[in-house]
Amino acid sequence: MSIEARLQEVLKRLQSAAGKVGRHPNSVTLVAVSKTKSIEAMREYSAIAGRLALPVVFGENYLQEIKEKRPHLTADADLHMIGPLQSNKVRDAVRLCDVIESVHSLKVLELIAKEAARIAKRQRILLQVNIGADEKKSGFTPEGLLEALSVCEKLSNDLCVEGLMTILPYDENPEASRPYFRAMAGLRVRLVGGGRALVFHNDTILLSMGMSDDFDVAVEEGADIVRVGTAIFGERN
């Protein structure tokens, strides 16, 4: 199946999920996860997305791939870092990425702000939340998030906090993800109720959650950003 055919299927799923809960599908940003995929495949996706009037947003997991691919992307393409970010890779991440979604610790948060200040950039970020308390996943606990937001508030000249991101363990049943997506939506409600939305860009807390197998469930539960790779590009190399 071609990239265009797969993308059309993804858009149908997104439209159906949004329609079930009275949302407009355009309220959800589709991040095309291009990990291990070629520049040619990314260019093909860009052209198709352009014809369909979709924002061109790519998600990458590894800095080495980002270094190789960034020079070949068009100026209108956004590049999101969605994989684990080590402290020694922060400088490159800030230089190359439009958005860093995987900000998982206070140390990394402060290093990003320091590097952004050094190059006079206000770095767009999301804070990663380990909503499932999974020992194999990184991220702030819901309780630890409050301290991170206080730090973000102090560093607001260098950081633009756009929302929260979570990564769940894979499960063959997409419905297994629903309680966690619902918990993320509940966390957002609590933060808004506690006045913490003021720390976020435009006083709005975006949720990045859901991947190829369960993004429609995520949309039903309030996702604003979904990260879809295999369903668009096919199996990874």
C-alpha positions as CSV (number, residue, x, y, z in Angstrom):
1,M,0.0,0.0,0.0
2,S,1.3,3.5,-0.9
3,I,2.0,6.3,1.6
4,E,-1.0,8.2,0.2
5,A,-3.4,5.2,0.6
6,R,-2.2,4.7,4.2
7,L,-2.5,8.3,5.0
8,Q,-6.1,8.4,3.7
9,E,-6.9,5.5,5.9
10,V,-5.4,7.3,8.9
11,L,-7.4,10.4,8.1
12,K,-10.6,8.3,7.9
13,R,-9.9,6.9,11.3
14,L,-9.1,10.3,12.8
15,Q,-12.3,11.8,11.3
16,S,-14.4,8.9,12.6
17,A,-12.9,9.2,16.1
18,A,-13.3,12.9,16.3
19,G,-16.9,12.7,15.0
20,K,-17.9,10.3,17.8
21,V,-17.1,12.9,20.4
22,G,-18.2,16.0,18.5
23,R,-14.7,17.2,17.6
24,H,-13.5,18.6,14.3
25,P,-10.7,16.5,12.9
26,N,-8.7,19.6,12.2
27,S,-8.4,20.1,16.0
28,V,-5.9,17.2,16.1
29,T,-2.3,17.6,14.8
30,L,-1.0,14.5,13.0
31,V,2.7,13.9,13.6
32,A,4.1,11.6,11.0
33,V,6.7,9.5,12.8
34,S,9.5,9.0,10.2
35,K,11.9,7.1,12.4
36,T,14.1,4.9,10.1
37,K,12.3,6.2,7.0
38,S,14.2,7.7,4.1
39,I,14.3,11.3,3.0
40,E,12.5,10.3,-0.1
41,A,9.6,8.8,1.9
42,M,9.4,12.0,3.9
43,R,9.4,14.2,0.8
44,E,6.6,12.0,-0.6
45,Y,4.6,12.5,2.6
46,S,5.3,16.3,2.5
47,A,3.9,16.5,-1.1
48,I,0.8,14.5,-0.2
49,A,0.2,16.5,3.0
50,G,0.5,19.7,1.0
51,R,-2.1,18.6,-1.5
52,L,-4.4,17.7,1.4
53,A,-3.8,21.0,3.2
54,L,-2.3,19.2,6.2
55,P,0.4,20.7,8.3
56,V,3.7,18.9,7.6
57,V,5.0,17.7,11.0
58,F,7.5,14.9,11.4
59,G,8.4,13.0,14.6
60,E,11.9,11.5,15.1
61,N,13.3,9.5,18.0
62,Y,17.0,9.7,17.5
63,L,19.3,12.8,17.2
64,Q,21.6,11.1,14.7
65,E,18.7,10.8,12.3
66,I,17.5,14.3,13.0
67,K,21.0,15.6,12.1
68,E,20.9,13.7,8.8
69,K,17.4,14.7,7.8
70,R,16.9,18.2,9.0
71,P,18.8,19.9,6.2
72,H,16.6,18.1,3.6
73,L,13.3,19.2,5.0
74,T,11.3,22.1,3.6
75,A,11.1,25.3,5.6
76,D,7.5,24.8,6.4
77,A,8.0,21.4,8.0
78,D,8.0,21.1,11.8
79,L,10.3,18.5,13.4
80,H,9.4,17.1,16.8
81,M,11.8,15.2,19.0
82,I,9.7,12.4,20.5
83,G,12.3,9.9,21.7
84,P,14.4,9.8,24.9
85,L,16.7,12.9,25.2
86,Q,20.0,12.4,27.0
87,S,21.6,15.4,28.7
88,N,24.6,15.3,26.3
89,K,22.3,15.6,23.3
90,V,20.4,18.7,24.5
91,R,22.5,21.2,22.5
92,D,21.8,19.5,19.2
93,A,18.1,19.0,20.1
94,V,17.6,22.7,20.7
95,R,19.5,23.6,17.6
96,L,17.6,21.3,15.3
97,C,14.1,20.6,16.7
98,D,11.0,22.9,16.5
99,V,9.4,21.0,19.4
100,I,10.9,18.7,22.0
101,E,8.1,16.5,23.3
102,S,10.1,14.2,25.5
103,V,11.2,16.5,28.3
104,H,11.2,14.0,31.1
105,S,13.3,15.4,34.0
106,L,14.1,18.6,35.7
107,K,17.8,18.3,34.7
108,V,16.9,18.0,31.0
109,L,14.3,20.8,31.4
110,E,16.9,23.2,32.8
111,L,19.6,22.2,30.2
112,I,17.1,22.9,27.4
113,A,16.4,26.4,28.9
114,K,20.1,27.1,29.3
115,E,20.9,26.1,25.7
116,A,17.9,28.0,24.3
117,A,19.1,31.2,26.1
118,R,22.5,30.7,24.7
119,I,21.3,30.8,21.1
120,A,18.5,33.3,21.8
121,K,15.7,30.8,21.0
122,R,12.5,30.2,22.9
123,Q,12.2,26.4,22.7
124,R,8.8,24.8,22.3
125,I,8.4,21.8,24.6
126,L,6.0,19.3,26.0
127,L,6.5,17.7,29.4
128,Q,6.5,13.9,29.3
129,V,4.2,12.3,31.9
130,N,4.6,8.7,33.0
131,I,0.9,8.3,33.5
132,G,1.0,4.5,33.8
133,A,3.8,4.5,36.5
134,D,5.7,2.2,34.1
135,E,9.3,1.5,35.3
136,K,10.4,1.1,31.7
137,K,9.2,4.6,30.7
138,S,10.6,8.0,31.5
139,G,8.6,11.1,32.5
140,F,7.3,13.1,35.4
141,T,4.8,11.6,37.8
142,P,1.5,13.7,38.0
143,E,2.7,14.9,41.4
144,G,6.2,15.8,40.1
145,L,4.7,17.7,37.2
146,L,3.8,20.6,39.6
147,E,7.5,21.2,40.4
148,A,8.4,21.0,36.7
149,L,5.7,23.6,36.0
150,S,7.1,25.9,38.7
151,V,10.5,25.7,37.0
152,C,9.0,26.3,33.6
153,E,7.3,29.5,35.0
154,K,10.7,30.8,36.1
155,L,12.3,29.9,32.7
156,S,9.5,31.2,30.5
157,N,11.7,33.6,28.6
158,D,13.5,30.5,27.2
159,L,10.8,27.9,27.2
160,C,7.4,27.8,25.5
161,V,5.5,25.0,27.2
162,E,2.8,23.7,24.9
163,G,1.4,20.7,26.6
164,L,1.9,17.2,28.0
165,M,3.0,14.0,26.3
166,T,2.8,10.4,27.3
167,I,4.0,7.1,25.9
168,L,2.2,3.9,26.9
169,P,3.4,0.3,26.7
170,Y,2.2,-1.5,23.6
171,D,-0.9,-3.6,23.9
172,E,-2.6,-5.5,21.1
173,N,-5.9,-4.2,22.3
174,P,-6.2,-0.5,21.7
175,E,-8.9,-0.2,24.4
176,A,-6.3,-1.1,27.0
177,S,-4.9,2.5,26.4
178,R,-8.2,4.2,27.2
179,P,-7.9,4.4,31.0
180,Y,-4.4,6.0,30.6
181,F,-5.6,8.5,28.0
182,R,-8.6,9.3,30.2
183,A,-6.2,9.8,33.2
184,M,-4.2,12.3,31.1
185,A,-7.4,14.2,30.2
186,G,-8.2,14.2,33.9
187,L,-4.8,15.5,34.8
188,R,-5.3,18.4,32.4
189,V,-8.6,19.2,34.0
190,R,-7.0,19.3,37.4
191,L,-4.2,21.5,36.2
192,V,-6.7,24.0,34.6
193,G,-8.7,24.0,37.8
194,G,-5.6,24.7,39.8
195,G,-4.7,27.7,37.6
196,R,-1.7,25.9,36.2
197,A,-2.8,26.4,32.5
198,L,-1.3,29.9,32.8
199,V,2.2,28.4,32.5
200,F,1.3,27.0,29.0
201,H,1.3,28.7,25.7
202,N,-2.0,30.6,25.1
203,D,-3.2,29.2,28.5
204,T,-4.0,25.9,26.7
205,I,-2.7,22.5,27.7
206,L,-2.3,20.3,24.6
207,L,-2.1,16.5,25.0
208,S,0.2,14.4,22.8
209,M,-0.9,10.8,23.1
210,G,-1.8,7.9,20.9
211,M,0.1,6.1,18.2
212,S,-0.7,3.9,15.1
213,D,-2.6,1.3,17.0
214,D,-4.6,3.4,19.4
215,F,-4.7,7.0,18.2
216,D,-8.4,6.9,17.5
217,V,-9.0,6.0,21.1
218,A,-6.7,8.8,22.1
219,V,-8.7,11.3,20.0
220,E,-11.9,10.2,21.6
221,E,-10.3,10.9,25.0
222,G,-9.0,14.3,24.1
223,A,-5.7,14.0,22.3
224,D,-4.6,17.2,20.5
225,I,-1.5,15.6,18.9
226,V,-1.2,12.0,17.7
227,R,2.1,10.4,16.7
228,V,1.6,8.0,13.8
229,G,4.4,6.1,12.0
230,T,3.7,2.6,10.9
231,A,0.1,3.3,9.8
232,I,1.5,6.0,7.4
233,F,4.8,4.7,6.3
234,G,4.4,0.9,6.8
235,E,6.6,-1.3,9.0
236,R,9.9,0.1,10.1
237,N,13.1,-1.0,8.5
